[in-house]
Amino acid sequence: MLAVFSACGSGKTEVAVYTGSPIYPDYIGVTVPSNIAPLNFHYTSSDMKDALTTVRYKETVHTFKGREVVWEMEQWKSLLASAESDTLHFSSEIRMKGGRSEKLEWEVFVSPDRIDPYLSYRLIEPGYEVWHEVEIRERCVENFDERILSDWKHTGNSCMNCHIHSQARADLSMLYVRGKNGGAFLNRNGELRKLSLKADNMVSGTVYGEIHPSGRYGVFSSNIIIPGFHTQGSRRLEVYDTESDLAIADFDRNEMIVPRSLSRKDVLETFPVFSADGKYLYYCAADTLPLPRDIEKLRYSLMKISFDEATGMTGRNPEVVWDAEEHGGSVCHPKCSPDGKWMMYTVADYGTFPIWHTECQLEMMNLHTGEIINMDAANSDRSDTYHSWSSDSRWFVFASKRGDGKYGRPYFCHVDDDGMLTKPFVLPQEDPWLYENSLKSFNIPDLSDGPVHFDAETIGRMVMEAESESYALRK
């Protein structure tokens, strides 16, 4: 049963508390890229009195005293460079209260596969009651440098979301600022444009989407979105569409294309993305049902349809790639790896908004063979979703609520040619206590091969002063 969402508030949220691993963040047994920021951590036991931590690689030895292990940047970078394609050995001697002592040993493998150096994400309250003071930030994952790309201070306290890059390209990205004077901000070819991606016959403005590899087109859903509370059960919030179609934006001609095959009234279409070569569209689709009454019967399949870059038109006959009825679940957030080999998506029991579904997990398909890859190594017993690929398809990042079940954090995972995954690790922070003390979720993490050319002041000025470019429906 659902109770309709009707108001916003400003309630307080408890600080996240993590229990489980003897260290936090849990970097035990992880694989990291050779250009990652220092893995600062602290010991978690409340009975701990003191610790001596030793990190070894061949003849190089570093020691740390106390509850925290915090690296000097040059010290860490030198160690990673020498240990590339090899293993760092960690050991600790922990003195506990009462005179007892414990010893720990673990390893960290340093992969030669570097990761794209920048990550953008939205910082937002983890619940459904607070939508103010939202920021989109860009962090260099090679160190701790961070800057704000858009925030509430410069946009009149507007909500903002979905900063996405096309195949991790810093020169091809988009973000939305919602509300009065808002729009879609397209970063392409060194130019920043403010667009109104709405035309006649569309059910709404654009919501979810992706940019074509050529940069000329974008594909988007237009949705009528209804949020609502559960009155029973463990899932706090449900969000569902009463209507949703797909539309294609031609950024060169300022036109919206609404294909008939992707705007059926008896089908809900959403979460569209392009294939790596731009020749196909993938999206999620479900038959319309009486909602919210039948919300637990709402299941989305993964679909595929051809796309013609010369005309911006799609084919007429979509095909099923992942059948919801066959798999007994619902798929959302598909993302193609830039090398064209993998499709990663999220699977939940039902619906299209799984961040409060504890059963929500990542799944991956080999697009060459159709084989579904086991992702138990990456998934947890909490929501794992909102993923994006690195430009070389060797890494992906995703938002996970593992640990406390409330706060989303960005986790990285390596994938090899055979689809083998490593243990995920959370984005390193200079302060090893930051995640426990933060009251923000890191939402929709997205990798980039470089920094974008704009900042919060640029976006704010365009929100307040620039007119949005209008779009017409292509006849």
N, C-alpha and C positions, 0 to 999 in steps of 0.2 A: 504494500500500500504506500502511496506517496502523498505528501502534503506539499502543496504548491509553494514555491519560493516567492516571497513577497517583499522582503525588506533587507536593508543592509544595516550593519551596526559597527561597533568598534570595540568588541570584546577582547580581553587579554587571552593570550595563549601560553600554556606552560612551556618552559624550556625543555628541549628534547633531551632525553636521558638514554644513553646507549649502554647495554649490557651484553656480554657474550665473550668477545675476544679479550685476551689479557692486555692488548694494546688497542688504542683507538687514535686515528683511523686504523682499521685492520689491514695492514700491509704484509701480513704473514703469507708467504708462498705465492706472491703475485708476480706477474710479468709486467714490466714497465717499459715504455719507449726510452731510447737513449737521450732524449732531449726533455725529459719531464722535470718539473720543479722538485725541490727537495721533499722527501717523504718525512716530514715532521710528524711526530706522534707523541702520545703520553701513555703511561700505564694506567689501567683502569681500576685496579684493586683498591678498595678503601682501607684495607689492612696493611698496605705497603708503607714501609718506613723510609727506604732508600733503595737505589738501584745503580748498578754499574753496567752500562751497555757498551758492547764492543762490536765494531763493524770491520770486517776483514775482506780484502781482496788481494790475494797473493802476498806480497811483502808489505802492502799498505794496511795500516791499522789506525782506526779512529775510535776514541773512547768518549763516553758521555756519562756524567754523574747526575743523578736525580731522577725525578718522576718524568721529566720531559726529555725528548731527543729533538733538538733543533739545530739544523745544519747551517753553516756559513755557505753562502751561494757558491763561491769559487771552489771551496772545498768539495762540495757535492758535485759540481760540474766536472771537476778534474777526475773524481772517482768514477762517474758514469762513463766518461770518455775512455778511460783505461779498461773498464769492465764490459764494454759493449760486446754482445754475443756471449756473455759469460755470467757467472753467478756471484752475487754479494752474499756474504755469510754474516748473520747477526747472532749475537749471543748476549744474554743478560744474567746477572746475578742479583736477585732481588731479596732484600732483607725485609722481613715482615715484622709487624708488632708482636712482641712476646718472644723474640729471638729466633723464630723460625726463618729459614731461607729457602728460596726456590731458584731453579735455573731454567732458562728458556733458550731454545735455539731455533732459528728459521732462516730461510733463504729468499732472495729476491733475484729474479732473472732479468737481465738488461737486454731487451730486444734490439737488434740493429734496425728494425723498422721504426723510423721516426714518426711522430704524430704531427698533424697540422698544428701550428703553434698558437692558434687563437680559438677561443670558445666563447660564444655568446649565450646568454640565458636571461630569463626574466626572474627577478626577485619579487616574490609576492607572498602574502599571508597564506598559510597552508589550508585554510578553511574556505568557507563559502560566504562568510559574513562581512569580510573586510576587503575592499577593492581599491583603497586609496594608497598613496605612497608607493606606487608600483614603479619599478625601474627595469630597463633592459641594459645589461652590462656586457662588456667585452673584456675577457681576461686572457692574458698571455699565459699559456700553460707551461712555458719554459721557465718562468719566474713567477713573481707575485704581483706584477703590474696589472692594474685594472682601471678601466675608465667607463663612464656612463654614456651610452648611446642615445637613450631617451629616458625621461623621467617625468614624474608628476609635477615637479616644480616648474618646468618649462612649458607644460602643455595644459595648464589650467586644471590639474588634478584629473586628467583623463586616464582611462584604462588603455593599456597598450599590450600587444602580444605578437607572437608568431614572427620573430626575426629569423628568417630562413635564408640560407645560401644555396645557390645552385651548384651541386657537386663540390661543396666546400670552397667555392670561389669568393674571394673578398671583393672582386669587382662586379659581382652579380648577386644581389640580395634584395630582400624586401622586409619591411615591418609595417604593422598597422598601428595607428593611433585612432581610437574610437571616440565617438561622441561629437560634440559641436566642433566644427573646424577641423575635424580629423580627416583621415584618408589613408590610402595605401602609399607608402613611400618606397619607390623603386630606385635602387642603386644599380646603375648600368652604364658602362663605358665612361666612368668618371663623373657622371651626372646624377643628381638626385632629383626625382620628380614626385610630385604629389598628385595622386590619381584618385578619381571617383569611379571605382569599378562596378558600376551599376547601370543597367539599361532596361528599357521596357521589356516585359515578359519574364524578367528574373524575379524569383520569389523574395530576394533580399539582395543587399550588397554582398560582396564576396567574403568568405570566412576562412576556410582552409584551402591551401593550395601549394603550388610549386612552379618554378620557372623552368622553361624549356632550355636544354643545353645551348641552343643557339642564342638565347637571350631575347628573341623576338616575341615569344608567346609566354603566357602563363595559363595554367589550368586551375580552376577554383570551384569550390562548392558555394552555393548560395542556400542558406539554411534559415528556417524559422526554428529557433532553439528555445526549449522550455526546460529550466532547471526545477528540480523538486526534491524535497526531503523524503527519506524513508521514515515511516513511523514505527517500523519494527525491522529486526535483522541487523547485521553488522555493517551494511553499506550505508554510509552517511548521506550521500548525495547522489542523485541520478540526474543526468542531463540527456535529453532526447530531442529528436527532430520531429516536428509535425509535418514539415515539408522540406525537401532538399533536392536540388538539381545541380548539374554541372554546367560550367560555362568556360569558354576559352577567351582570353584577352589577347588581342593583337596590339602590342605596345607600339608598333610602327604606325598603325593606321587609327589608333584610338577607337577600336571596335570590339564589341563583345559578340561572340559566336555562341549560340545556344543550340547544340545538336539535338534533334528530336529523340535520338536513341539514348540520350543521357539526361532527358528532362521529362520522363514519364511520370504521370500523376499517381500511378499505382506502385511506383518504386521509389525508395529513398536512396539517392546516390550521394556519396560524400567521400572525403579524404582522397582526392585525386593526386596522382604523381605521374611523371614521365618515366619511361624506360631510359636506361643509360645512354642509348643512341638516339633517343627522341622519336622513335618510330611507333611507339605505343603509349597508350594511357592505361594505368592501373587505377582502380578505384574500388570502393566498398559499396555494396548494394543490398538492400533488404526490401521485401514486400511490405507495403503499408499495413498497419494494424491499428485497432482502437487503442489509443494511448492516453493516459498512462496505465489503463486497466491491464493491457497485455504486455507490459514492459518486459517481463521475464521470458516472453516468447519472441522478442525482437532479436533476430540474429542476422548479421551481415556476412555475405560472401565476398571473396576477392575476385574482381572481374578484370578483363583486359579487352582493349579495343584498339584498332589501328589508328595512327595519326599521320596526316600528310603535312609535312613542314611547308611545302610550297603553297598550299591553300589555307592551312589552319583548320582543315576539316577532319572529322573522324570518320571511321567506317560506320556501317549500319548494324553490324551483328556482333555484339559483345560476347565473349566466351568466359566461362567460369574457370578460374585458376585454383581456387580453394573454396569448396562447397560447405556452407555452414551446416546444412542438414546432415551431410556425410560425417562431418567432424564433430557435430554436437556442440558448436561454440559460435562465437561472433568475432569477426576480425576488424581491426582498425589500424590506422597509422602505418600503412605500407611505405617502405623506402627501398629503392633500388640502389645497390652498390654501384659506384661509378665505373667499375670494370665490367658491369653487366652480368656478373655471375650470380649474385645473391639478391634475394628479396627478403627483407626482414619486416615483420609486422607484429602486432599485439593481438593476443587471443584472450577473450574473457568468456564467461558463461553466456552472457547476453549483452545487448546494448552497444552504445558507441562512446561512452564516457567512462573508462574503466579505472580512473586513478584511485577510486575508493574501493575497488574490487580486489580483495586480497588474493583471489585466484588468478588475477591478470598476469600474464607472462609473455615473454618474447618468444617468437618462433621464426625460423629461417628456412627458406626454400632455395634449392639449387635450381636456377632458372634454365639451366642447360639440360638437366635430367628430370626435374620435377620432384626430386628427393627432398623430404622434410628432415632438417637437421635437428638433432637433440640439443637443446640449449640449457640443460639442467645446470651446467657449470656456471652460467651467467645469472639464471633466475633465482629468486628468493621466495619466501613465503608471504611477501607483500607485493604491492603493485610495482611492476617493472614495465616501463613504457616510454614514449616520447624519445625515440632514438634517432641518431643521425650517423652517417658514415664519414670516415676520413677520405681524403681525395685519392689515396692509393688503395682503398678498400681493405686495408689491413687492421684498422681499428674502428670501433664504433663507440659512441657515448650514449648513455640513456639515463633517464630519471628514475630513481628507485626510492621507495619508502621503506626499504629494509632497515631493521634496527628498531625504530620507535613506531613505525606505521603511520606517522603523521607528516613528516617533513621529507620532501623530495630532494635528493642530492644527486649530482652528476657523477656517474660511474663509467670508467673506461674498461674496455675488454679487447683483447687481441684475437684475430681469427686468421687461420692459415689457409693454404690452398684447398685443404680437405675439409674445411669447416670446423676444425678443432678449435675450441675456445679455451681461454685462460681464466683464472679467477679474477673477477672485476675488482678494481680499486677506485676509491673515491678521489675526486680532484684534490690534490694536496693544497694545504693552506699554510701561510706563514705562522699563524697562531694555531697550534695543535688542538686547542679547545674551541675553535670557532664554531664548528657545527653544533656542539652541545649548547652553546650560548646564543645561537642565532634563532630569531623568531621568523625567519623567512624560508620559503621553499625555493629551490633552484628549478625553474620550470622551462621545459623545451630547450635543452642544451643543444647547440648546433656548432659544429666544427667549421673552421675557416683557415685557408692557407695564408692569410695575412690580415692586417687590421683594415676595417672599412675607413673611408675617407671623411666620414661625418661624425658629429657628436651631438650631445643633448641640446646644446645651444642652437646648432643648425636646425635640428628637428623642431625645437620650440619656436624658432623664428618662422619657419615655414608653416607650422600649425596656425600661428597667430596672423600671419601676413599674406601667405601665398594662396591663390585660388587653386582649387583642384581642377585638374584636366578632366573634362567630361568624356564619357564614352557613349557611343551610339550602337544600337543593335544592328548587326550586319543583316541586310535583307537577302 
